[in-house]
Structures are given as C-alpha cells and as structure tokens.
C-alpha cells in the first residue's frame, strides 16, 4: 500500500500516480469523445433553479476512471463530481471532474477538459488537465511540468515580466459569483489590457503555458481546482483564494503568473 513520505510523496509513488493518471485520462478520452458533438446527447439539469447540466458523457467518464482506480489504487480515496466521495486509507485523494465545462461541451466548443488531481492533507500534490478533442495533456507535479500535444511536447512555464496594465485575465462567466464578487472582479478587469470569458479549466492550462497572466473565479468546488492548482504551480505560478490562503477547497480562486501580479490583483479584489 503506498504511503506519503516526509517530502509529502515518495518518488516511487509519484511515478505510479503519473501512470495511473495517464490511464484515467486515456479512458476519459474514449468516453468523452464518444458523445462530443453528438446530436443525440441530451443533458439533465442538476439545478433546482437555473441550468446546471450533466450528461451521460460526464457519468460514463467518471465511472471509467473509478473502475481503473479500484483496480490500481484501491486504498486511495476518491472525490468525484458525479458520484461523490469514496473513503481511503493512504492519505491520498483522487479528485475527479470528468468534464469541467459541460456547458462548453454541449455547445461543441473545445474549451472543456478532464481534470484529474491528487491531494494529501496539505493540498494539491499532482494534477492533469486533458483536452481530448485537441489532444493536449497538461501535467504538473513535483519535478513535472509539461504538455503533450499533436503539435509537439514542451515544458510548461508561466509568462514573466508582464505589468498589470499589459496583462491578460481570464474567467468563465462575466458574472463572477455574487454581486460583490463581480464588483471585485471588475476592479481587476478594469486594470488589465484584455479580459476573456468562457474557458473553464482551459484558462488555467493557458496560464501554465505562458499565454495568459491571471485567472480569477468564484463559486468553485474542489474538483474544479485541484488539478489546475498543481499544473499552474508546477509551471511556476501561484494559486490561492482571494485572501491569499490555500485554494484547494474551492470557493474564490485566483491564479497568477507572478508574485507581483498576484499581489496587485489581490489588493484590487479586496477593494
């Protein structure tokens, strides 16, 4: 049974985690692409009010990943968006979002992704953001920061030396959480050069790739953010809540390429 080392995770266990995560992502690609852009895909609504879609692709993808974990990592815990928590005994938890960005998925837009993260008691240890349609796989963990893609593989590294006034900011929805959250976000948006919307987890991948400088969101769940935290931090970025504390539990989250941008954006969020 794998156990954590004083360095949070042993090298041998990290290698096993990476192999398992790759197997999960491969299985997820099969299930998500099976239904993507299909006219027969009909969403259900999880929300009592409004629209919070879930599809058979979401459910089938998470089932496939859980089957692999039951075979390869039966003693680890699991937290999945569609099927909730499963307890474990190792101190490690696999945090799964089978389709982050189901609304984009329903629209046929390739800005959704499969999120596979691993946490210990201190937070995110490892993360993988997979975009099956484009074939891009972003990976981050101890000593690991890279993307594999049809165009070639490369190391992940955030963009440095960009002033706030020249920065690019991303978020998923123009209305970021409640009214106070939206007002705080607008203060940052008004200070940067460019703001773009609607990218879900792909925004964090682009930050780790050095394409954008800030991602600010609210109302997140752990399965929305654990994998992106690991990927962005491995690329040299910073991810916290809006008070500068740990973000792996979700809620209000800010990801920044540099300490300077992080500090300036936090000050604007605080008002």
Secondary structure as the mmCIF struct_conf table of DSSP 4:
data_model
#
loop_
_struct_conf.conf_type_id
_struct_conf.id
_struct_conf.beg_label_comp_id
_struct_conf.beg_label_asym_id
_struct_conf.beg_label_seq_id
_struct_conf.end_label_comp_id
_struct_conf.end_label_asym_id
_struct_conf.end_label_seq_id
TURN_TY1_P TURN_TY1_P1 UNK A 6 UNK A 7
BEND BEND1 UNK A 8 UNK A 9
HELX_RH_AL_P HELX_RH_AL_P1 UNK A 11 UNK A 35
TURN_TY1_P TURN_TY1_P2 UNK A 36 UNK A 37
TURN_TY1_P TURN_TY1_P3 UNK A 39 UNK A 40
STRN STRN1 UNK A 44 UNK A 45
BEND BEND2 UNK A 48 UNK A 50
STRN STRN2 UNK A 53 UNK A 54
HELX_RH_AL_P HELX_RH_AL_P2 UNK A 56 UNK A 72
TURN_TY1_P TURN_TY1_P4 UNK A 74 UNK A 75
BEND BEND3 UNK A 76 UNK A 76
STRN STRN3 UNK A 77 UNK A 80
TURN_TY1_P TURN_TY1_P5 UNK A 81 UNK A 83
STRN STRN4 UNK A 84 UNK A 86
BEND BEND4 UNK A 89 UNK A 91
STRN STRN5 UNK A 93 UNK A 100
TURN_TY1_P TURN_TY1_P6 UNK A 101 UNK A 101
HELX_RH_AL_P HELX_RH_AL_P3 UNK A 102 UNK A 107
TURN_TY1_P TURN_TY1_P7 UNK A 108 UNK A 108
TURN_TY1_P TURN_TY1_P8 UNK A 110 UNK A 111
STRN STRN6 UNK A 113 UNK A 120
TURN_TY1_P TURN_TY1_P9 UNK A 121 UNK A 122
STRN STRN7 UNK A 123 UNK A 131
TURN_TY1_P TURN_TY1_P10 UNK A 132 UNK A 135
STRN STRN8 UNK A 136 UNK A 141
TURN_TY1_P TURN_TY1_P11 UNK A 142 UNK A 143
STRN STRN9 UNK A 144 UNK A 148
TURN_TY1_P TURN_TY1_P12 UNK A 150 UNK A 151
STRN STRN10 UNK A 154 UNK A 155
BEND BEND5 UNK A 161 UNK A 161
HELX_RH_3T_P HELX_RH_3T_P1 UNK A 164 UNK A 166
STRN STRN11 UNK A 168 UNK A 171
BEND BEND6 UNK A 172 UNK A 172
BEND BEND7 UNK A 174 UNK A 175
BEND BEND8 UNK A 177 UNK A 178
HELX_RH_AL_P HELX_RH_AL_P4 UNK A 179 UNK A 189
TURN_TY1_P TURN_TY1_P13 UNK A 190 UNK A 191
BEND BEND9 UNK A 192 UNK A 193
STRN STRN12 UNK A 194 UNK A 197
TURN_TY1_P TURN_TY1_P14 UNK A 200 UNK A 201
HELX_RH_AL_P HELX_RH_AL_P5 UNK A 202 UNK A 208
TURN_TY1_P TURN_TY1_P15 UNK A 209 UNK A 210
BEND BEND10 UNK A 211 UNK A 211
BEND BEND11 UNK A 213 UNK A 213
STRN STRN13 UNK A 214 UNK A 220
HELX_RH_AL_P HELX_RH_AL_P6 UNK A 222 UNK A 234
TURN_TY1_P TURN_TY1_P16 UNK A 235 UNK A 236
STRN STRN14 UNK A 238 UNK A 241
TURN_TY1_P TURN_TY1_P17 UNK A 242 UNK A 243
BEND BEND12 UNK A 244 UNK A 245
TURN_TY1_P TURN_TY1_P18 UNK A 248 UNK A 249
STRN STRN15 UNK A 251 UNK A 256
BEND BEND13 UNK A 257 UNK A 258
HELX_RH_AL_P HELX_RH_AL_P7 UNK A 259 UNK A 270
#
